[in-house]
């Protein structure tokens, strides 16, 4: 008989369950402290937390067909709809195949000018704030990622006057509330969070409707487009039911707006913050950017030459992976590393803890971009580092996201000195992505 993974002592269970609500990062770190395979039984539900590369490979790739989207899927679908991030099975496969042409590396490289233009815009806006007091860097990079999303994937302008950020905050709050409470709080209970969520959903539906109407009009005039929004509109037009078509467009576009900008904005926030704390690394990035780019904006061909800047971004993704938890549910009984996993159980793989495993990472809490030098990477198991997930659900937008992160890190560091406002404490907030809580206030001056 296969072994049962160890679990917390009964006296520890109330604290762990509270942490699921109040300190989700602390909960997965506590599970990793117990062991690389941990079983947590809470009432009728059983949860397994696995924290080794070979275990992650089994769940996400080798036997991925046995592991569907897990804890939080139903709740996230209630908040976000049935888009690529939340769907499963045949619905997910159809959506993934539909959008594949928009994310082809050749197409992404062809849109590198959009990324460069938005990067130049960001630097100009930041430089204009020199000497004017602190600026919220997170708000600035969020504007950039929305601009890239619109120009590179949707072929329509997407700008935020604050409404999108507010709406997505309300949607994520509701998804996580539903996940934690597991639906025991009836929908009719008049909670303030639910009122905010419903208002946000109405606002997002209106915004999505405007984007679709604009793109549809231009499609009819031109035709032949392979951007993500055009692909979704054409697929919706083929549906026989009008209500289903509208839901498909709304859910797909809301998901893309959220996932397409927040993960990269989060990565940029963490990367640029880390550089404010490590001036020697910042200076090396600046030196590389000036040697490779001179004073011009980057092009797709420059990515291969910005090697150290890429390592810096990769190290930021190791410490603060936007996708910090990969939840699955076992369809059938299975065995992972000699441990029995029962059908219907929740299975969690956390890149956040995997990226801090002391067997695979020396001084795991320290920031060290040299970990991603080619010789270092070759010595590590492939699945010790999974910032974009793995297997069939590997992040479809990873190529564009890395291009954005490297271009922005290189140009901002080349041209500007950013300094965190003294006394400001940066706190990770594990929502649907691992972002910073609140603002990231920095002062700006031009680099010498």
C-alpha positions in Angstrom: 0.0 0.0 0.0 1.3 3.5 -0.8 2.3 5.7 2.0 0.2 8.6 3.3 2.0 12.0 3.3 2.7 13.5 6.7 0.4 16.3 7.9 0.2 18.9 10.6 -0.5 17.9 14.1 -4.2 18.3 15.0 -3.4 21.2 17.3 -1.9 23.1 14.3 -5.0 22.7 12.1 -7.0 25.7 13.4 -4.0 28.0 12.8 -3.4 26.6 9.3 -7.1 27.1 8.3 -7.0 30.7 9.6 -3.8 31.3 7.5 -5.8 30.2 4.4 -7.8 33.4 5.0 -5.3 35.8 6.6 -1.8 34.6 5.4 -1.9 32.4 2.3 1.8 32.7 1.6 2.4 31.8 5.2 0.2 28.7 4.8 2.1 27.3 1.8 5.5 28.1 3.5 4.3 26.2 6.7 3.3 23.2 4.5 6.7 23.3 2.9 8.3 23.3 6.4 6.4 20.1 7.3 7.7 18.3 4.2 7.9 18.0 0.4 4.6 16.1 0.4 1.9 17.1 3.0 -1.6 16.0 3.5 -4.1 18.3 5.1 -7.6 17.0 6.0 -10.2 19.6 6.7 -13.7 18.2 7.2 -14.9 16.5 4.0 -12.0 17.9 1.9 -8.4 16.6 1.6 -5.6 18.7 0.3 -2.1 17.6 -0.8 0.7 20.1 -1.1 3.7 18.9 -3.2 7.0 20.8 -3.2 9.6 18.9 -5.3 10.3 19.3 -9.0 9.6 15.7 -9.9 6.2 15.9 -8.1 5.4 19.1 -9.9 6.3 17.5 -13.2 4.0 14.5 -12.5 1.0 16.7 -11.7 1.5 19.4 -14.3 2.9 17.4 -17.2 3.4 13.7 -17.0 0.0 12.9 -15.7 -1.6 16.3 -16.3 -4.7 14.8 -17.8 -5.6 13.4 -14.3 -5.4 16.9 -12.7 -8.0 19.4 -13.6 -8.1 23.0 -12.3 -8.6 22.7 -8.6 -9.6 24.7 -5.5 -10.8 28.2 -6.5 -11.8 27.2 -10.1 -15.5 27.3 -9.5 -15.2 30.4 -7.4 -13.0 32.2 -9.9 -15.4 31.2 -12.7 -18.2 32.8 -10.7 -16.3 36.0 -10.6 -14.3 36.0 -13.9 -16.6 33.9 -16.1 -15.5 31.0 -18.3 -12.3 32.4 -19.9 -8.9 30.8 -20.6 -7.7 31.3 -17.0 -10.6 29.6 -15.3 -12.1 27.1 -17.9 -11.1 23.4 -18.1 -11.5 20.4 -20.3 -12.8 20.8 -23.9 -13.8 24.5 -23.3 -10.3 25.3 -22.3 -8.8 23.4 -25.2 -11.0 25.2 -27.7 -10.1 28.6 -26.3 -6.4 27.8 -26.2 -6.4 26.6 -29.8 -8.5 29.6 -30.9 -6.0 32.1 -29.4 -2.8 30.3 -30.3 -2.2 32.3 -33.6 -2.2 35.6 -31.6 0.6 34.4 -29.4 2.9 32.8 -32.0 6.6 33.9 -31.3 6.8 35.4 -34.8 3.7 37.5 -34.3 4.9 38.6 -30.8 8.3 39.6 -32.2 6.5 41.5 -35.0 4.7 43.6 -32.3 8.0 44.4 -30.4 7.7 48.0 -31.7 4.5 48.4 -29.6 6.3 47.2 -26.5 9.2 49.7 -27.3 6.8 52.6 -27.9 5.0 52.0 -24.6 8.3 51.7 -22.8 9.4 55.0 -24.3 6.1 56.6 -23.2 6.6 55.2 -19.6 10.1 56.6 -19.4 9.0 60.0 -20.6 6.1 60.1 -18.1 8.4 59.1 -15.2 11.1 61.6 -16.3 8.5 64.4 -16.3 7.9 63.6 -12.6 11.6 64.4 -11.6 11.7 66.7 -8.6 7.9 66.6 -8.1 7.7 64.1 -5.3 6.8 60.4 -5.2 5.0 58.7 -8.0 3.2 55.3 -7.7 5.4 53.1 -9.9 2.8 50.3 -9.9 0.2 52.6 -11.4 2.7 53.6 -14.1 3.7 50.1 -15.1 0.1 48.9 -15.1 -0.7 51.6 -17.6 2.2 50.4 -19.7 1.0 46.7 -19.6 -2.5 47.7 -20.6 -1.1 49.7 -23.5 1.0 46.8 -24.7 -2.0 44.4 -24.3 -4.2 46.7 -26.4 -1.6 47.4 -29.1 0.0 44.0 -29.4 -2.9 41.5 -28.7 -6.2 43.4 -29.2 -5.3 45.9 -31.9 -7.3 48.6 -30.0 -6.3 51.2 -27.5 -6.7 50.2 -23.8 -6.1 52.9 -21.2 -7.0 53.0 -17.6 -8.4 56.0 -15.8 -8.5 54.0 -12.6 -11.8 52.2 -13.3 -10.2 48.9 -14.5 -7.9 48.6 -11.6 -10.8 49.2 -9.2 -13.0 46.7 -11.0 -10.4 44.0 -11.1 -9.7 44.5 -7.4 -13.4 43.9 -6.6 -13.5 40.9 -8.8 -10.4 39.3 -7.3 -11.7 40.0 -3.8 -14.9 38.2 -4.5 -13.2 35.2 -6.1 -10.9 34.8 -3.1 -13.8 35.3 -0.6 -15.8 32.6 -2.4 -12.8 30.3 -2.5 -12.1 30.6 1.2 -15.7 30.3 2.3 -16.4 27.5 -0.2 -19.9 28.9 -1.0 -21.3 28.6 2.6 -22.3 32.3 2.6 -25.5 32.6 0.5 -25.5 34.9 -2.4 -28.4 36.9 -1.1 -26.4 38.0 2.0 -26.0 41.8 1.5 -22.2 42.1 1.9 -20.4 45.2 0.8 -17.9 43.2 -1.2 -20.7 41.6 -3.2 -22.2 45.0 -4.1 -18.7 46.2 -5.2 -18.3 43.0 -7.2 -21.7 43.3 -9.0 -20.9 47.0 -9.8 -17.5 46.0 -11.1 -19.0 43.3 -13.3 -21.4 45.7 -14.8 -18.6 48.2 -15.5 -16.4 45.5 -17.0 -19.2 44.4 -19.3 -19.7 47.9 -20.5 -15.9 48.4 -21.1 -15.7 45.1 -22.9 -18.7 46.0 -25.0 -17.1 49.2 -26.1 -13.8 47.4 -27.1 -15.7 44.8 -29.0 -17.8 47.3 -30.9 -14.8 49.3 -31.9 -12.8 46.3 -33.0 -15.8 44.8 -34.9 -16.3 47.9 -36.9 -12.7 48.0 -38.0 -12.7 44.2 -38.7 -15.6 44.6 -41.1 -13.7 47.4 -42.9 -10.4 45.5 -43.2 -10.7 41.8 -42.4 -8.0 39.2 -42.1 -6.8 40.1 -38.6 -5.0 37.6 -36.4 -5.1 39.5 -33.1 -6.7 37.9 -30.1 -9.8 40.1 -30.1 -10.5 39.6 -33.8 -10.1 35.8 -33.3 -12.6 35.9 -30.4 -15.1 38.1 -32.3 -15.0 35.7 -35.3 -15.5 32.7 -33.0 -18.4 34.4 -31.3 -20.1 35.2 -34.6 -20.1 31.5 -35.5 -22.1 30.6 -32.4 -25.8 30.0 -33.0 -26.9 31.5 -29.7 -26.5 35.2 -29.2 -26.4 35.1 -25.4 -23.7 32.4 -25.5 -21.7 34.5 -28.0 -21.9 37.6 -25.7 -20.8 35.6 -22.7 -18.0 34.1 -24.6 -16.7 37.5 -25.7 -17.2 39.1 -22.3 -15.5 36.2 -20.3 -12.7 35.8 -22.7 -11.9 39.5 -22.9 -12.2 40.1 -19.2 -9.9 37.2 -18.5 -7.4 38.5 -21.0 -7.5 42.1 -19.6 -6.9 40.8 -16.1 -4.3 38.1 -16.7 -2.7 39.9 -19.6 -1.7 43.0 -17.7 -1.6 42.2 -14.0 1.0 39.4 -14.1 3.5 41.5 -16.1 2.8 44.6 -14.1 3.5 42.6 -10.9 6.8 41.3 -12.4 7.9 44.8 -13.3 7.0 46.2 -9.9 9.0 43.5 -8.1 12.0 43.8 -10.6 12.3 47.5 -10.4 11.9 47.5 -6.6 14.6 44.9 -6.2 16.9 47.1 -8.3 16.4 50.0 -5.9 17.7 47.7 -3.1 20.6 46.4 -5.1 22.6 49.3 -6.6 25.4 47.2 -7.9 23.0 45.0 -9.9 21.2 48.2 -11.1 24.5 49.6 -12.4 25.3 46.4 -14.2 21.9 46.4 -15.9 22.5 50.1 -16.9 25.9 49.3 -18.3 24.5 46.4 -20.4 21.5 48.5 -21.7 23.8 51.3 -22.8 26.2 48.9 -24.5 23.5 47.1 -26.3 21.0 49.8 -27.1 22.9 53.1 -27.0 20.2 55.7 -26.7 17.6 54.0 -28.9 14.6 51.9 -27.9 14.9 48.1 -28.0 13.9 45.8 -30.9 13.1 42.1 -30.8 16.6 41.2 -31.9 18.0 42.9 -28.8 16.5 40.3 -26.4 19.3 37.8 -26.9 21.9 40.4 -26.1 20.3 41.7 -22.9 21.4 38.6 -21.1 22.1 40.0 -17.7 18.9 42.0 -17.7 17.0 38.8 -18.5 18.7 37.1 -15.6 17.5 39.9 -13.3 13.9 39.5 -14.5 14.2 35.7 -14.0 15.4 36.1 -10.5 12.6 38.5 -9.7 10.2 35.8 -11.1 11.9 33.2 -8.8 11.4 35.3 -5.7 7.9 36.7 -6.6 6.3 34.4 -9.2 3.0 36.1 -10.3 1.4 32.6 -10.5 2.3 31.7 -6.9 0.0 28.7 -6.6 -1.1 26.1 -9.1 -4.3 24.4 -7.8 -5.5 21.1 -9.2 -8.0 18.4 -8.3 -7.3 14.7 -8.9 -9.8 13.0 -11.2 -8.7 9.5 -10.3 -6.6 7.9 -7.6 -2.9 8.4 -8.3 0.6 7.9 -6.8 3.1 10.7 -6.5 6.6 10.0 -5.2 5.3 6.9 -3.5 2.4 8.7 -1.8 -1.2 7.8 -2.5 -3.5 10.6 -3.8 -7.2 10.0 -3.6 -9.7 10.9 -6.4 -11.4 14.2 -5.7 -8.6 15.6 -3.5 -7.2 19.1 -4.0 -3.5 19.1 -5.1 -1.4 22.2 -4.7 1.9 23.0 -6.3 3.3 26.4 -5.3 6.0 27.9 -7.4 6.6 30.4 -4.5 7.8 27.6 -2.2 9.4 25.5 -5.0 11.6 28.5 -5.9 12.8 28.6 -2.3 13.6 24.9 -1.8 17.0 24.7 -0.2 18.0 21.5 -2.0 17.8 23.3 -5.3 18.6 26.9 -4.4 21.5 28.2 -2.4 20.6 31.1 -0.1 17.1 31.0 -1.5 15.8 34.2 0.2 18.6 36.3 -1.4 18.4 38.2 -4.7 21.1 36.8 -7.0 20.7 37.0 -10.8 23.8 34.9 -11.3 21.6 31.9 -10.5 20.4 32.2 -14.1 23.7 32.1 -15.8 23.7 29.2 -18.3 26.0 26.9 -16.3 23.8 27.4 -13.2 20.6 26.7 -15.0 22.0 23.5 -16.5 22.7 22.0 -13.1 19.1 22.4 -11.8 16.1 20.2 -12.4 13.8 21.8 -15.0 10.8 21.9 -12.8 12.6 23.6 -9.9 11.7 26.9 -11.7 8.1 27.2 -13.0 7.1 30.9 -12.9 4.8 30.4 -15.9 3.4 27.1 -14.9 4.2 24.0 -16.9 2.7 21.3 -19.1 -0.4 21.9 -21.2 -1.4 25.0 -19.2 2.0 26.7 -19.6 1.3 30.5 -19.8 0.4 31.3 -23.4 1.6 34.9 -22.9 5.0 34.2 -21.5 7.0 35.3 -24.6 5.3 38.7 -24.7 5.5 39.1 -20.9 9.3 38.4 -20.8 9.8 40.9 -23.7 7.9 43.6 -21.8 9.7 42.9 -18.6 13.2 42.9 -20.1 12.6 46.0 -22.4 11.2 48.1 -19.5 13.8 47.0 -17.0 16.6 47.8 -19.5 15.3 51.2 -20.6 14.0 52.5 -17.3 17.3 51.5 -15.6 19.4 53.0 -18.4 17.7 56.4 -18.2 16.4 56.9 -14.7 17.3 56.4 -11.0 14.4 55.3 -8.9 14.4 55.4 -5.1 11.8 53.9 -2.9 10.1 56.5 -0.6 11.9 56.2 2.8 9.8 54.2 5.4 7.6 52.5 2.8 7.1 48.8 3.5 6.7 46.5 0.6 4.3 43.6 1.3 3.5 40.7 -1.0 -0.3 40.2 -1.5 -1.2 36.7 -2.8 -4.4 37.3 -4.9 -5.0 35.6 -8.2 -1.4 36.8 -8.8 1.4 37.7 -6.4 1.3 41.4 -6.4 2.4 44.2 -4.0 -0.1 45.5 -1.5 -1.1 49.1 -2.1 1.3 51.5 -3.9 5.0 51.5 -4.8 6.0 55.2 -4.2 9.3 56.2 -5.7 11.1 59.4 -6.5 12.6 59.8 -9.9 15.8 61.5 -11.2 17.6 61.1 -14.5 20.5 58.7 -14.4 24.0 60.2 -14.8 
